[in-house]
C-alpha cells in the first residue's frame, strides 16, 4: 500500500509537470552558458564558449553540457527532450528524498517529504522552464547522502568506491560538494566504532575513486592549458562575492550584474585576455581584497551565509514581487516546521535517527559554507532544499502527534 502511495506521488508529479509544460509553454525555455557549450560541441567547435572577449575552454563544469549535447544530438536539438529529461530527474529526486526520509525517520516521513518535494515551487520552475543543471545537482547530492547512509552501517571497499564515484560525478556539475569529503570522512569516523585502519583504507579508496572520476577532465584541461585544473578555470565566481563593491549576490539592487559594473581599470585587465589570464586577474583581485580587508571579507562571508539560508536584497529581482512574497511565506513555514522536526529528532535519543540527522546537517552545512565562499543566489539553496523538507515532514507529524496526545 505504501509503495502505491509513493508511486501515486511520483506519477501525479510527473503528470502535472508534463501538463504544465504542454499547457503553459514559453516561446522557449531560459538557457544559460551550458546551451552555448552544447551547441559548440554539436557544431564541431568543441567544449568552449566566448566570455569577456575570450574563448573559455574550462570555465563551466562539464557534466550537464555534455548531457544536453547528447540529448540534442539524438533529438534534433529538442528543448522539449531536455525538459522531459529534467522532469524524470525531478521524479528521481522525489524517490531519493523518500528513501532518505524513510531511512532516517520512517516511511510516513519519507512519503510526506516526497510529496512536499514533488510540488516544491523553485524546483518546478527549474524543471519545466529553464535549461539548467539544478535538478541534476540536487539528484546527485542526494545520491551522495544515500551512499553515506549505507556506508555508516558497515565500511567496505565497494561502498567507498561507489561513494567516491558519485562524489566525483557530482563535482563535475557542482564542485562545492567537494567540501563534503572531509565532513563525510569525519562523520564516518565519529558515527561508528571502527578501527583506524579500516577507516583509513575506506578514506583512501573514497579519495582515489573520486579522483579517478575527475581525472579525464583534469587530463583534458592539462592538454589545453598545460596546467592542472580540477573542475573549472574561472576566478570570476570567487571575485563576484569578494570585492570592495560586492553585495554577496551576482546582482546589484539596480538589476545589473557585478561583472557588468566592474571598475574600468579591472575591465581593461580582463577583456580580450586569455581564459587563464582572466582567471589569474580575478583571483588576484579577490584575494587582494580579502588580504587588505579581512574584517570586511569575514562580514561579507557571514552575510552571504545568512543570505544563503534566508533572502538577500536582490532576491526575486528577476521575478514578480508577488512571486517572491508567496515564496517567502512558503519558505518561512517549511523552515519553522523543519526546526520543529529537527528538535523532535534530537529529543528521540535514537542513535540511528541521530546518525542520519547529523549526516543531513553536515551536507547542508558543507554546501552552504562552500557556496558562501563565492556568491549566493536563491537557486543555490533550492538544490538542497528537499533535505529541509525531510525535517519539515517530521515536524508536521510531530505536531500531529502532539495534538492527538492532547485529545
Kinemage of the C-alpha trace (Angstrom):
@kinemage 1
@onewidth
@group {chain A} dominant
@subgroup {mainchain}
@vectorlist {calphas} color= white
{ca unk a 1} P 0.000 0.000 0.000
{ca unk a 2} L 2.780 2.419 0.944
{ca unk a 3} L 4.617 1.706 -2.305
{ca unk a 4} L 1.387 2.529 -4.127
{ca unk a 5} L 1.217 5.859 -2.292
{ca unk a 6} L 4.807 6.652 -3.313
{ca unk a 7} L 4.078 5.637 -6.891
{ca unk a 8} L 0.972 7.822 -6.841
{ca unk a 9} L 3.019 10.815 -5.630
{ca unk a 10} L 5.644 10.337 -8.333
{ca unk a 11} L 3.099 9.760 -11.128
{ca unk a 12} L 0.953 12.729 -10.067
{ca unk a 13} L 4.021 14.967 -10.083
{ca unk a 14} L 5.036 13.605 -13.477
{ca unk a 15} L 1.578 14.221 -14.978
{ca unk a 16} L 1.267 17.725 -13.522
{ca unk a 17} L 4.709 18.804 -14.730
{ca unk a 18} L 4.159 17.434 -18.230
{ca unk a 19} L 0.752 19.133 -18.312
{ca unk a 20} L 2.283 22.446 -17.217
{ca unk a 21} L 4.977 22.050 -19.858
{ca unk a 22} L 2.409 21.467 -22.602
{ca unk a 23} L -0.383 23.791 -21.441
{ca unk a 24} L 1.778 26.728 -20.286
{ca unk a 25} L 4.712 26.642 -22.714
{ca unk a 26} L 7.026 29.613 -23.073
{ca unk a 27} L 8.286 30.627 -26.508
{ca unk a 28} L 11.474 28.852 -25.471
{ca unk a 29} L 12.947 27.890 -22.079
{ca unk a 30} L 15.555 30.128 -20.486
{ca unk a 31} L 19.046 28.931 -21.394
{ca unk a 32} L 22.441 29.602 -19.820
{ca unk a 33} L 26.055 29.132 -20.806
{ca unk a 34} L 25.513 25.350 -20.857
{ca unk a 35} L 23.423 25.802 -24.002
{ca unk a 36} L 26.222 27.679 -25.776
{ca unk a 37} L 28.736 24.965 -24.951
{ca unk a 38} L 26.370 22.166 -26.006
{ca unk a 39} L 25.793 23.908 -29.348
{ca unk a 40} L 29.530 24.357 -29.883
{ca unk a 41} L 30.077 20.643 -29.216
{ca unk a 42} L 27.423 19.730 -31.801
{ca unk a 43} L 28.813 22.180 -34.359
{ca unk a 44} L 32.280 20.684 -34.075
{ca unk a 45} L 33.910 23.600 -32.247
{ca unk a 46} L 34.490 21.581 -29.111
{ca unk a 47} L 33.775 22.305 -25.469
{ca unk a 48} L 34.098 26.094 -25.434
{ca unk a 49} L 32.285 29.424 -25.173
{ca unk a 50} L 33.031 33.117 -25.530
{ca unk a 51} L 33.228 35.063 -22.289
{ca unk a 52} L 34.556 38.588 -21.650
{ca unk a 53} L 36.166 38.763 -25.069
{ca unk a 54} L 37.997 35.455 -24.793
{ca unk a 55} L 37.422 31.807 -25.642
{ca unk a 56} L 36.849 29.775 -22.486
{ca unk a 57} L 37.521 26.038 -22.520
{ca unk a 58} L 37.286 25.100 -18.828
{ca unk a 59} L 35.140 27.683 -17.035
{ca unk a 60} L 31.989 25.566 -16.707
{ca unk a 61} L 31.675 22.076 -15.127
{ca unk a 62} L 31.272 19.564 -17.960
{ca unk a 63} L 28.609 17.029 -16.982
{ca unk a 64} L 25.409 18.925 -17.808
{ca unk a 65} L 26.592 20.472 -21.127
{ca unk a 66} L 27.666 17.032 -22.383
{ca unk a 67} L 24.307 15.538 -21.340
{ca unk a 68} L 22.484 18.324 -23.192
{ca unk a 69} L 24.675 17.865 -26.264
{ca unk a 70} L 23.911 14.132 -26.240
{ca unk a 71} L 20.160 14.713 -25.957
{ca unk a 72} L 20.259 17.342 -28.717
{ca unk a 73} L 22.227 15.017 -30.994
{ca unk a 74} L 19.558 12.323 -30.593
{ca unk a 75} L 16.526 14.608 -30.898
{ca unk a 76} L 17.469 17.225 -33.500
{ca unk a 77} L 18.108 19.845 -30.821
{ca unk a 78} L 14.824 19.472 -28.965
{ca unk a 79} L 14.372 21.665 -25.882
{ca unk a 80} L 11.362 19.520 -25.054
{ca unk a 81} L 13.585 16.432 -24.787
{ca unk a 82} L 15.853 18.169 -22.240
{ca unk a 83} L 12.818 19.383 -20.309
{ca unk a 84} L 11.432 15.836 -20.208
{ca unk a 85} L 14.856 14.636 -19.021
{ca unk a 86} L 14.672 17.198 -16.211
{ca unk a 87} L 11.163 16.054 -15.311
{ca unk a 88} L 12.500 12.488 -14.988
{ca unk a 89} L 15.316 13.833 -12.790
{ca unk a 90} L 12.717 15.576 -10.613
{ca unk a 91} L 10.986 12.202 -10.113
{ca unk a 92} L 14.322 10.651 -9.112
{ca unk a 93} L 14.851 13.490 -6.621
{ca unk a 94} L 11.443 12.662 -5.094
{ca unk a 95} L 12.350 8.959 -4.902
{ca unk a 96} L 15.721 9.741 -3.281
{ca unk a 97} L 14.042 12.002 -0.699
{ca unk a 98} L 11.579 9.243 0.153
{ca unk a 99} L 14.377 6.703 0.695
{ca unk a 100} L 16.415 9.132 2.822
{ca unk a 101} L 13.377 10.178 4.876
{ca unk a 102} L 12.397 6.545 5.420
{ca unk a 103} L 15.926 5.509 6.458
{ca unk a 104} L 16.500 8.438 8.796
{ca unk a 105} L 12.982 8.622 10.297
{ca unk a 106} L 10.216 6.339 8.982
{ca unk a 107} L 8.057 5.610 5.933
{ca unk a 108} L 5.432 8.221 6.764
{ca unk a 109} L 8.014 10.978 6.986
{ca unk a 110} L 9.577 9.747 3.746
{ca unk a 111} L 6.228 9.799 1.946
{ca unk a 112} L 5.296 13.280 3.169
{ca unk a 113} L 8.750 14.639 2.319
{ca unk a 114} L 8.411 13.106 -1.157
{ca unk a 115} L 5.027 14.805 -1.580
{ca unk a 116} L 6.406 18.187 -0.476
{ca unk a 117} L 9.396 17.821 -2.798
{ca unk a 118} L 7.151 16.975 -5.763
{ca unk a 119} L 5.488 20.379 -5.555
{ca unk a 120} L 8.454 22.496 -4.445
{ca unk a 121} L 7.945 25.771 -6.393
{ca unk a 122} L 11.600 26.520 -7.156
{ca unk a 123} L 12.329 23.019 -8.378
{ca unk a 124} L 9.214 23.069 -10.548
{ca unk a 125} L 10.328 26.306 -12.242
{ca unk a 126} L 13.804 24.954 -12.956
{ca unk a 127} L 12.390 21.612 -14.085
{ca unk a 128} L 9.961 22.982 -16.637
{ca unk a 129} L 11.075 26.390 -17.878
{ca unk a 130} L 14.871 26.503 -17.566
{ca unk a 131} L 17.664 24.534 -19.231
{ca unk a 132} L 19.809 24.381 -16.123
{ca unk a 133} L 21.615 21.656 -14.094
{ca unk a 134} L 19.784 22.387 -10.816
{ca unk a 135} L 17.804 19.113 -10.866
{ca unk a 136} L 20.921 17.143 -11.808
{ca unk a 137} L 22.841 18.801 -8.962
{ca unk a 138} L 20.074 18.040 -6.472
{ca unk a 139} L 19.742 14.401 -7.502
{ca unk a 140} L 23.482 13.719 -7.317
{ca unk a 141} L 23.823 15.474 -3.942
{ca unk a 142} L 21.029 13.257 -2.597
{ca unk a 143} L 22.804 10.197 -4.017
{ca unk a 144} L 25.900 11.190 -2.036
{ca unk a 145} L 23.760 11.312 1.123
{ca unk a 146} L 22.258 7.902 0.328
{ca unk a 147} L 25.578 6.134 -0.187
{ca unk a 148} L 26.970 7.612 3.031
{ca unk a 149} L 23.870 6.472 4.912
{ca unk a 150} L 24.575 2.956 3.654
{ca unk a 151} L 28.291 3.271 4.391
{ca unk a 152} L 27.630 4.025 8.049
{ca unk a 153} L 26.110 0.617 8.634
{ca unk a 154} L 29.372 -1.102 7.729
{ca unk a 155} L 32.508 0.144 5.989
{ca unk a 156} L 33.516 -1.750 2.868
{ca unk a 157} L 35.650 -1.135 -0.199
{ca unk a 158} L 32.781 -1.283 -2.676
{ca unk a 159} L 30.892 1.331 -0.661
{ca unk a 160} L 33.998 3.512 -0.612
{ca unk a 161} L 34.470 3.268 -4.384
{ca unk a 162} L 30.757 3.863 -5.022
{ca unk a 163} L 30.692 6.876 -2.693
{ca unk a 164} L 33.806 8.328 -4.305
{ca unk a 165} L 32.470 7.763 -7.816
{ca unk a 166} L 29.214 9.594 -7.037
{ca unk a 167} L 31.045 12.461 -5.310
{ca unk a 168} L 33.378 12.753 -8.307
{ca unk a 169} L 30.439 12.776 -10.695
{ca unk a 170} L 28.705 15.423 -8.589
{ca unk a 171} L 31.827 17.595 -8.575
{ca unk a 172} L 31.694 17.607 -12.385
{ca unk a 173} L 28.446 19.542 -12.141
{ca unk a 174} L 28.545 21.167 -8.673
{ca unk a 175} L 32.115 21.442 -7.391
{ca unk a 176} L 31.056 22.847 -3.983
{ca unk a 177} L 30.125 19.298 -2.929
{ca unk a 178} L 33.880 18.687 -2.619
{ca unk a 179} L 33.796 20.259 0.844
{ca unk a 180} L 31.606 17.366 1.951
{ca unk a 181} L 34.543 14.957 1.519
{ca unk a 182} L 36.337 15.896 4.779
{ca unk a 183} L 32.976 16.347 6.502
{ca unk a 184} L 31.844 12.904 5.374
{ca unk a 185} L 35.040 11.185 6.462
{ca unk a 186} L 34.851 12.878 9.870
{ca unk a 187} L 31.210 11.798 10.126
{ca unk a 188} L 32.112 8.167 9.460
{ca unk a 189} L 34.934 8.334 11.992
{ca unk a 190} L 32.562 9.567 14.685
{ca unk a 191} L 29.401 7.710 13.747
{ca unk a 192} L 30.525 4.155 14.325
{ca unk a 193} L 33.009 2.124 16.297
{ca unk a 194} L 35.603 1.210 13.651
{ca unk a 195} L 39.325 0.805 13.968
{ca unk a 196} L 41.583 3.424 12.426
{ca unk a 197} L 42.988 1.021 9.837
{ca unk a 198} L 39.563 0.266 8.328
{ca unk a 199} L 38.667 3.947 8.271
{ca unk a 200} L 42.000 4.827 6.637
{ca unk a 201} L 41.517 2.199 3.920
{ca unk a 202} L 37.945 3.370 3.330
{ca unk a 203} L 39.028 7.034 3.136
{ca unk a 204} L 41.867 6.284 0.715
{ca unk a 205} L 39.554 4.256 -1.537
{ca unk a 206} L 36.994 7.061 -1.369
{ca unk a 207} L 39.519 9.707 -2.425
{ca unk a 208} L 41.033 7.503 -5.143
{ca unk a 209} L 37.610 6.764 -6.615
{ca unk a 210} L 36.700 10.472 -6.582
{ca unk a 211} L 39.991 11.336 -8.300
{ca unk a 212} L 39.522 8.637 -10.966
{ca unk a 213} L 36.146 10.081 -11.981
{ca unk a 214} L 37.526 13.617 -12.235
{ca unk a 215} L 40.824 12.518 -13.849
{ca unk a 216} L 39.677 12.540 -17.530
{ca unk a 217} L 38.516 16.150 -17.164
{ca unk a 218} L 41.813 17.114 -15.469
{ca unk a 219} L 43.819 15.437 -18.247
{ca unk a 220} L 41.741 17.210 -20.890
{ca unk a 221} L 42.290 20.574 -19.177
{ca unk a 222} L 46.028 19.953 -18.880
{ca unk a 223} L 46.275 19.132 -22.574
{ca unk a 224} L 44.740 22.552 -23.350
{ca unk a 225} L 46.238 24.823 -20.696
{ca unk a 226} L 49.375 22.920 -19.623
{ca unk a 227} L 48.197 23.467 -16.057
{ca unk a 228} L 46.346 21.250 -13.608
{ca unk a 229} L 42.733 22.475 -13.369
{ca unk a 230} L 40.476 20.293 -11.270
{ca unk a 231} L 36.972 21.405 -12.200
{ca unk a 232} L 36.852 24.964 -13.577
{ca unk a 233} L 39.395 27.592 -14.598
{ca unk a 234} L 37.346 30.600 -13.596
{ca unk a 235} L 38.242 33.043 -10.849
{ca unk a 236} L 35.306 35.283 -11.690
{ca unk a 237} L 32.911 33.398 -9.409
{ca unk a 238} L 35.208 33.997 -6.423
{ca unk a 239} L 35.643 37.672 -7.346
{ca unk a 240} L 31.872 38.249 -7.688
{ca unk a 241} L 31.436 37.611 -3.991
{ca unk a 242} L 34.752 39.033 -2.779
{ca unk a 243} L 35.433 42.593 -3.882
{ca unk a 244} L 35.059 46.050 -2.399
{ca unk a 245} L 31.647 46.589 -4.061
{ca unk a 246} L 30.360 43.028 -3.580
{ca unk a 247} L 26.765 42.595 -2.464
{ca unk a 248} L 27.104 38.859 -1.863
{ca unk a 249} L 24.950 38.180 -4.912
{ca unk a 250} L 25.761 38.103 -8.599
{ca unk a 251} L 23.346 41.031 -8.950
{ca unk a 252} L 23.207 44.543 -7.570
{ca unk a 253} L 19.963 46.137 -6.388
{ca unk a 254} L 19.887 48.039 -9.705
{ca unk a 255} L 19.426 44.739 -11.541
{ca unk a 256} L 22.852 44.823 -13.178
{ca unk a 257} L 25.377 42.087 -12.531
{ca unk a 258} L 28.561 42.630 -10.540
{ca unk a 259} L 30.578 41.770 -13.664
{ca unk a 260} L 28.762 44.360 -15.780
{ca unk a 261} L 29.674 47.108 -13.315
{ca unk a 262} L 33.300 46.146 -12.638
{ca unk a 263} L 35.763 49.069 -12.331
{ca unk a 264} L 37.186 50.362 -15.602
{ca unk a 265} L 40.797 49.556 -14.689
{ca unk a 266} L 39.852 45.935 -13.896
{ca unk a 267} L 37.867 45.652 -17.136
{ca unk a 268} L 40.948 46.744 -19.088
{ca unk a 269} L 42.950 43.944 -17.468
{ca unk a 270} L 40.239 41.393 -18.237
{ca unk a 271} L 38.564 41.978 -21.591
{ca unk a 272} L 40.156 40.259 -24.545
{ca unk a 273} L 42.767 38.454 -22.454
{ca unk a 274} L 43.094 34.664 -22.408
{ca unk a 275} L 40.978 32.472 -20.158
{ca unk a 276} L 43.823 31.799 -17.720
{ca unk a 277} L 44.910 35.443 -17.616
{ca unk a 278} L 41.347 36.400 -16.747
{ca unk a 279} L 41.264 33.718 -14.068
{ca unk a 280} L 44.544 34.927 -12.545
{ca unk a 281} L 43.461 38.580 -12.533
{ca unk a 282} L 40.139 37.773 -10.890
{ca unk a 283} L 41.835 35.557 -8.301
{ca unk a 284} L 44.440 38.224 -7.552
{ca unk a 285} L 41.712 40.847 -7.113
{ca unk a 286} L 39.626 38.605 -4.850
{ca unk a 287} L 42.500 37.507 -2.621
{ca unk a 288} L 43.866 41.052 -2.596
{ca unk a 289} L 40.523 42.290 -1.275
{ca unk a 290} L 40.464 39.578 1.412
{ca unk a 291} L 44.054 40.324 2.468
{ca unk a 292} L 43.582 44.110 2.626
{ca unk a 293} L 40.119 43.985 4.214
{ca unk a 294} L 39.971 40.863 6.410
{ca unk a 295} L 37.226 42.233 8.667
{ca unk a 296} L 35.051 43.241 5.712
{ca unk a 297} L 35.721 39.902 3.991
{ca unk a 298} L 34.611 37.989 7.100
{ca unk a 299} L 31.476 40.132 7.440
{ca unk a 300} L 30.745 39.560 3.751
{ca unk a 301} L 31.139 35.800 4.189
{ca unk a 302} L 28.747 35.829 7.157
{ca unk a 303} L 26.285 37.947 5.162
{ca unk a 304} L 26.454 35.518 2.223
{ca unk a 305} L 25.909 32.572 4.564
{ca unk a 306} L 22.887 34.376 6.045
{ca unk a 307} L 21.555 35.206 2.578
{ca unk a 308} L 22.031 31.576 1.574
{ca unk a 309} L 19.605 30.477 4.278
{ca unk a 310} L 17.300 33.485 4.074
{ca unk a 311} L 16.922 36.194 1.396
{ca unk a 312} L 19.216 38.905 0.056
{ca unk a 313} L 18.085 42.383 -1.067
{ca unk a 314} L 18.500 41.076 -4.627
{ca unk a 315} L 16.189 38.116 -4.099
{ca unk a 316} L 13.462 37.919 -6.715
{ca unk a 317} L 14.915 40.773 -8.755
{ca unk a 318} L 14.197 38.872 -11.977
{ca unk a 319} L 10.696 37.775 -10.921
{ca unk a 320} L 7.404 39.396 -9.960
{ca unk a 321} L 7.455 40.706 -6.378
{ca unk a 322} L 4.240 38.799 -5.656
{ca unk a 323} L 6.046 35.552 -6.505
{ca unk a 324} L 8.790 36.375 -4.017
{ca unk a 325} L 6.222 37.245 -1.321
{ca unk a 326} L 4.419 33.920 -1.809
{ca unk a 327} L 7.686 32.006 -1.735
{ca unk a 328} L 8.804 33.815 1.443
{ca unk a 329} L 5.623 32.684 3.190
{ca unk a 330} L 6.148 29.122 1.909
{ca unk a 331} L 9.822 29.076 2.942
{ca unk a 332} L 9.063 30.532 6.388
{ca unk a 333} L 6.529 27.762 7.006
{ca unk a 334} L 8.843 24.926 5.935
{ca unk a 335} L 11.741 26.375 7.979
{ca unk a 336} L 9.566 26.604 11.096
{ca unk a 337} L 8.267 23.072 10.572
{ca unk a 338} L 11.815 21.919 9.842
{ca unk a 339} L 13.033 23.428 13.102
{ca unk a 340} L 10.321 21.563 14.993
{ca unk a 341} L 11.172 18.340 13.161
{ca unk a 342} L 14.878 18.755 13.929
{ca unk a 343} L 14.193 19.479 17.600
{ca unk a 344} L 11.959 16.412 17.923
{ca unk a 345} L 14.615 14.277 16.207
{ca unk a 346} L 17.132 15.191 18.897
{ca unk a 347} L 14.521 14.536 21.598
{ca unk a 348} L 14.122 10.918 20.464
{ca unk a 349} L 17.648 9.902 21.533
{ca unk a 350} L 17.608 7.119 18.934
{ca unk a 351} L 21.224 6.581 17.743
{ca unk a 352} L 20.071 5.574 14.245
{ca unk a 353} L 17.947 8.700 13.849
{ca unk a 354} L 20.625 10.988 15.292
{ca unk a 355} L 23.241 9.479 12.989
{ca unk a 356} L 21.128 10.161 9.913
{ca unk a 357} L 20.159 13.658 11.080
{ca unk a 358} L 23.812 14.580 11.612
{ca unk a 359} L 24.672 13.410 8.095
{ca unk a 360} L 21.901 15.561 6.587
{ca unk a 361} L 23.030 18.572 8.616
{ca unk a 362} L 26.632 18.063 7.513
{ca unk a 363} L 25.610 18.056 3.858
{ca unk a 364} L 23.548 21.224 4.334
{ca unk a 365} L 26.454 22.871 6.157
{ca unk a 366} L 29.112 21.792 3.638
{ca unk a 367} L 27.203 23.042 0.585
{ca unk a 368} L 26.193 26.346 2.202
{ca unk a 369} L 29.695 27.074 3.528
{ca unk a 370} L 31.308 26.255 0.187
{ca unk a 371} L 28.845 28.415 -1.752
{ca unk a 372} L 29.297 31.313 0.674
{ca unk a 373} L 32.975 31.461 -0.277
{ca unk a 374} L 31.831 32.615 -3.727
{ca unk a 375} L 28.465 34.339 -4.218
{ca unk a 376} L 24.912 33.359 -3.341
{ca unk a 377} L 21.660 33.181 -5.308
{ca unk a 378} L 18.342 31.645 -4.263
{ca unk a 379} L 18.706 28.755 -6.701
{ca unk a 380} L 21.839 27.567 -4.864
{ca unk a 381} L 19.685 26.676 -1.852
{ca unk a 382} L 16.958 25.083 -3.947
{ca unk a 383} L 19.287 22.216 -4.842
{ca unk a 384} L 19.391 21.101 -1.195
{ca unk a 385} L 16.018 22.415 -0.005
{ca unk a 386} L 14.450 18.937 -0.399
{ca unk a 387} L 16.636 17.854 2.549
{ca unk a 388} L 14.994 20.575 4.650
{ca unk a 389} L 11.608 19.170 3.612
{ca unk a 390} L 12.510 15.880 5.332
{ca unk a 391} L 12.765 17.769 8.628
{ca unk a 392} L 9.577 19.704 7.760
{ca unk a 393} L 7.715 16.423 7.237
{ca unk a 394} L 8.935 15.170 10.606
{ca unk a 395} L 7.787 18.455 12.133
{ca unk a 396} L 4.298 18.041 10.680
{ca unk a 397} L 3.981 14.531 12.136
{ca unk a 398} L 5.385 15.723 15.473
{ca unk a 399} L 2.724 18.453 15.675
{ca unk a 400} L 0.060 15.902 14.709
{ca unk a 401} L 1.186 13.517 17.454
{ca unk a 402} L 1.190 16.333 19.986
{ca unk a 403} L -2.416 17.320 19.257
{ca unk a 404} L -3.550 13.710 19.210
{ca unk a 405} L -1.951 13.145 22.611
{ca unk a 406} L -3.697 16.272 23.974
{ca unk a 407} L -7.057 14.925 22.798
